[in-house]
Amino acid sequence: MMSENDPIQRALERLGELRHAEPSNQLGDEIRGFLRSPSTLVVAKAAKVARELRVGALIPDLLSAFNRFMADAPRLDRRCAAITEVVSLLVDRQAAARIGAIRALAVNGEKLACSC
């Protein structure tokens, strides 16, 4: 069990609190700080919170965290916790963008046909 004075535990607890916050610039800044943490657990939870709250302004910070851990993943992110959460968020964002583009075509009267 971690103590209350453990900085990783405090960060994880704060991120748990942020899951219920309203999206704002301050929220993005706070999550951005957690994405810079050397702790894979903290970065993983920060990415998860960003995904849940749909904080899109953090994409450059997420890519930076991804690159940082991928530089030596077996040593820096043994369980792939941070890398997995960052990739999940990026995949979700890409899927959302594609769905938005498809909806825009449909709204503009474009005929959509499946080629499969």
N, C-alpha and C positions, 0 to 999 in steps of 0.2 A: 504494500500500500504506500502511495506517495504522500508526502507531507504537504501541508498547506503552503509551506515556504518553497516548494519545488516550482521553478518557473514554468516547466512544461505543464504541470498540473494546473497552475493558475491560467496559463494560456488556453488550455483545453476547456476549462470551466468558463472562461470569458467567451470563447467561441460558442459554447453551448447557450450562453445568454444571448449572443448576437443572432442566433437562429430565429428569435422572436422579435427582432428589431425591424423597424420600417426602413426600407432602402433609402439611403441618403449619401451625400458625399462623405460625411464623417464615417459612416459605416464602411464605405469602400476603402477609405484611408486606413481604418483599423484592420480590416481584413488584409489589405496590402502589406501591412507591417507583419502580420502573422505568416504571410506567404514567403517572407524573407528569413524566417526562422531556420536555424540549422536542424531542427527536429523534424523528422519525417512525419511523426504523429501530428504535430501542430500544422504543418503544411497540408497534410491530407485532410484534416478537419476543416481548415480554412477553405480549401478548394470545395469541399462538400457544402459548407455553408454558403459560399459564393454561388454554387450551382442551385441550391435550394431557394436562395433569395433572388436569383437571376441578376447578379451584379456583373454586367458585361464589361464595364470599364476596366476590369482587371486582367484582360487577355494578355497584355504585354508582361504583366507580373507573373501570370501563370506559366507563360512560355519560358520566362527567365528561371522560375523554380524547376520546371521540367528539365531544361538544359543543365542546370546546376546539378541535379541528382543523376541525370543520365551520364554525366561526365565520368562517373565511377559508381554506377548503380549497385554492383555487388557489395561495395563497401558503404556507400552513403544511404542506400534505400534497400536494405536486404530483403525486406518483405514486400517491396514495391508499393507500399501504402500511398506515398505521396504521388508517385508517378501514375498509379492507377486512378486516383481521384482527379488529378489534373487532366489526364486523358479523357476520363468520363465527362468532365465538364466541357472540354473542347469538342468532343463528339456530340454532346447534347446541343451545344451552340450551333454546330454545323448543320445538324439535322433540323433544328428550328429555322435556320436561315433558308434551307432548301424548301421546307414546308411553306415558309412565308413567300418565297418566290413562286411556288406552284399556285398558292392562293391568289397572288397578284395576277398571274396569267389568267386564272379562272375568272376573276373579277373583271378583267379587261376583255372578256369574251373570247379568249383564245381557246381553241379546241385542244383538249388534252387526250392523247391516245397512248395507251400502253404498248410498248414494243416488245413485251415479253411473250 
